[in-house]
Amino acid sequence: MENKPTKDPVCGMELEPKEVKATAVYKGKTYNFCEFGCKAKFDGDPEKYTKTSGTNTVHSSKKDNGSKKTGCCSR
């Protein structure tokens, strides 16, 4: 795993390497996830989350407080 931040393609959460809870490989690229629920959603429809439209679903109703962890679905 790389030592630089990455983004969960499902919820959009920015992750440090130590925060990655699950990974998936799709079309030769590795994707990192904040939780297994996001990985399961990705596995169900990877094309939805690998399109370059720039629209990620944010699962949290909490407002962004300036933290890099906004959008995380785990609570």
C-alpha positions as CSV (number, residue, x, y, z in Angstrom):
1,M,0.0,0.0,0.0
2,E,1.2,3.5,-0.8
3,N,2.1,5.9,2.0
4,K,0.1,8.8,0.7
5,P,-3.6,9.8,1.3
6,T,-6.2,8.2,-0.9
7,K,-9.9,8.7,-1.4
8,D,-12.7,6.2,-0.9
9,P,-14.5,6.1,-4.2
10,V,-17.9,5.4,-2.6
11,C,-18.3,8.0,0.1
12,G,-15.4,10.3,-0.9
13,M,-13.6,10.2,2.5
14,E,-10.0,11.0,2.3
15,L,-8.0,8.3,4.0
16,E,-4.5,8.0,5.4
17,P,-2.9,4.6,4.7
18,K,-3.5,3.5,8.4
19,E,-7.3,4.3,8.0
20,V,-7.9,1.9,5.1
21,K,-10.2,-0.9,6.2
22,A,-10.7,-2.7,2.9
23,T,-9.4,-2.8,-0.7
24,A,-10.6,-4.0,-4.0
25,V,-8.9,-4.4,-7.4
26,Y,-10.9,-3.4,-10.5
27,K,-9.5,-3.3,-14.0
28,G,-6.0,-3.5,-12.5
29,K,-6.4,-0.5,-10.2
30,T,-6.5,-0.8,-6.4
31,Y,-9.3,1.1,-4.6
32,N,-9.3,1.8,-0.8
33,F,-12.3,2.0,1.5
34,C,-13.0,3.5,4.9
35,E,-15.2,0.5,5.8
36,F,-16.4,-2.8,4.5
37,G,-19.9,-1.4,3.7
38,C,-18.3,1.0,1.1
39,K,-16.4,-1.9,-0.4
40,A,-19.6,-4.0,-0.6
41,K,-21.3,-1.1,-2.5
42,F,-18.3,-0.8,-4.8
43,D,-18.3,-4.5,-5.4
44,G,-22.0,-4.4,-6.4
45,D,-21.5,-1.8,-9.1
46,P,-17.8,-0.8,-9.6
47,E,-18.6,1.1,-12.8
48,K,-20.8,3.5,-10.9
49,Y,-17.9,4.4,-8.6
50,T,-15.1,4.5,-11.2
51,K,-16.7,6.9,-13.7
52,T,-14.8,10.2,-13.8
53,S,-17.9,12.3,-13.5
54,G,-16.6,13.5,-10.1
55,T,-19.8,12.8,-8.3
56,N,-19.5,10.6,-5.2
57,T,-22.4,9.8,-2.9
58,V,-21.9,11.2,0.6
59,H,-23.6,9.0,3.2
60,S,-23.3,11.3,6.2
61,S,-25.8,14.0,7.1
62,K,-23.2,15.7,9.3
63,K,-22.0,19.1,8.1
64,D,-18.3,19.4,7.0
65,N,-16.5,20.8,10.0
66,G,-13.2,21.2,8.1
67,S,-12.1,17.6,8.8
68,K,-10.8,15.5,6.0
69,K,-13.1,12.7,7.3
70,T,-16.4,14.1,6.0
71,G,-18.6,11.8,4.1
72,C,-17.6,8.7,6.0
73,C,-20.4,6.2,6.4
74,S,-19.0,4.3,9.4
75,R,-20.3,5.4,12.8
